[in-house]
Amino acid sequence: MIDFTRAFSSAWDRMEIILFRPFDFGKWCAIALGAFLAGLLHGGNGLNNFNGNGFNNQTFGKYGGNQTPKLDIHQLNSELVHAFSSMQTWIIVLGAIFVLIVFFAFAILIYWLGAHGQFMFIDNVVRNRGAIVWPWKFYARQAVSVMLFHLLFVVIILAMILPILVGAVMVCLPLFQHNRWPEGGEIVILAALGVLYLGVAVGMGVIMFVFREFGIPLMFRQGILAWPAFWQSMRLIGRYPGSIAIFVLLRIAIFLGVAVLSVIICCLTFFCCCLGEWPYVGTVILLPVLVYVKCFTLDCLAQFGPECDVWTVDVAPVSPPQPPG
């Protein structure tokens, strides 16, 4: 079993040494850049970009402060049918292709930046520094491997989920056409599809989480690419299922705490000086929490054996020597 108490304690000591002994604002911002980019690989670090003005303008500006919009389903359907019938098929097809190309190009860019950020963040934490260019270049090949792995994993997830969604649509379409609620066997089918979808989403999410939290540090530690690191992280699940399960639950609890804290910080910075519009600023503010979580993860991983101990890549963070006298 992982000694989580020791991991929590050592992570706090390492975080203090990395960020506060001594305090260096330039180093702080460099580490925060790696943490911010690393968050792109999994949808952020629990940071929220709250846009109050946009919400008010889009939601209430059209109808007024106290007015409630009324939705006429029949009018909406007739307008949609008329709009689609007036368009040429080839325009719709080209528009859909363009949207898909833009979507996948943006996804590739996000994964590319996020993969580089993962190695930047780990490098800066392990080596107790604020480097940007060196880890970006040195781990470029492994970062591309992580990006390609994530893209392939997304394709696999879509291939598993799309049949479930198609089945749900086929069951629900007659219900919408006849304007009725599901009955009998339809309810059973929809419930089974919902459970199947939830199982796929949770299972694949846990697998990707373990790879990201343990597999990528293994790539950093051993100099391997994504697929070997993925299978090593899966073997860790097979060997230490209890420890991995507790670790995942602890990280979920930590994520919820960080999410609540980030919402409070982003709201405060937005109302005080509009800094809530810039997620990187939230990362800078929350950096002690993010570094602490990363050190906790790496300390847990190190307890699986020397080949998993990233702190031995160079030298673990140590306090600078105190001046005499």
C-alpha positions, 0 to 999 in steps of 0.5 A, a space after each residue: 500500500 502507498 503510505 499516503 500520510 508520508 506522501 502528503 507530508 513530503 509533498 508539503 516540504 517539497 512545495 515549500 522548498 520549490 516555491 518559497 526557499 527562496 521566493 523567486 517571482 520569475 521562477 514562479 511564473 515559469 513554473 506556472 506556465 508549465 502548469 497552465 499548459 499541462 492543464 490543457 491536456 485534461 481540460 484545465 487545472 480546476 480553473 474557471 474563466 468566469 465571464 459575467 458580462 458575456 453571460 448577462 449580455 447573451 442571456 438577459 440582454 435580449 429579453 430584459 432583466 425580468 422577462 422570461 423568453 417563451 419558446 414556441 416549438 412548432 414555430 421553431 420547427 417550421 423555421 428550421 425546416 424552412 432554413 434547411 430547405 433553402 440551403 444547398 446540400 453542398 454548402 451544408 456538407 462543406 460547412 460541416 467538413 470545415 467545422 470538423 477540420 477546425 475542431 480537429 486542428 484545434 484539438 491537435 494544437 491543445 494536445 500538443 501544447 498540453 503534452 509539452 506542458 506536462 513535461 515542462 511542469 514535471 521537469 521544473 518541479 523535479 529539478 527545482 527550477 523555472 526552465 521553459 526552453 530546455 524541457 520544451 526541446 528536450 522532451 519534444 519527442 515524448 510530448 509528440 508521443 503523448 499527443 498522438 496517444 491522446 488523439 488515438 485514445 479519443 478516437 477509441 472512445 468515440 468508436 465505443 460511445 457512438 454506437 451507444 448514442 446511435 442506439 439511444 437516438 433510434 429509440 428516442 426518435 419515434 418518441 419525439 415523432 409521436 410526442 410520447 414518453 418511453 414505455 416498457 421495453 424502451 425504458 429498459 433499453 434506454 437505462 441499459 444504454 445509459 449504464 453502458 455509456 456511464 461505464 465506458 466513460 468512467 472506465 476510460 476516464 480512470 484509465 486515462 487519468 492513471 496514464 496521465 498521472 503515472 504514465 507521463 512521469 514514467 516517460 520522464 523517469 525512464 525516457 520511454 514513449 507513450 505506449 510503453 508507459 501506458 502498459 506500465 501504468 496499467 500493470 501498476 493497476 493490476 499489481 496495486 489495485 487498492 492503492 490506485 483506487 484510493 489514490 484516484 479517490 483522493 485526487 477526486 477530492 483534491 480536484 473538487 477542493 481546488 475547483 471550489 478554491 479556483 472559482 472563489 479566486 477567479 470571482 474575486 479577481 474578476 470583480 476586483 481587477 478583471 483578472 478572472 478573464 485570464 486563466 493563466 493568472 489563476 494558475 499563478 495564484 494557485 501555483 502552491 496548490 498545483 505544485 503540492 498536488 504534483 509533488 504528492 502524485 510523484 511521491 506516491 508513484 515513487 513508492 512503487 519502486 526505484 524505476 518509478 522514482 522521478 526524484 532520482 532523475 537528478 537530485 530532489 529539491 533541497 533547501 539552499 545552504 544557509 549563510 554562516 552566522 
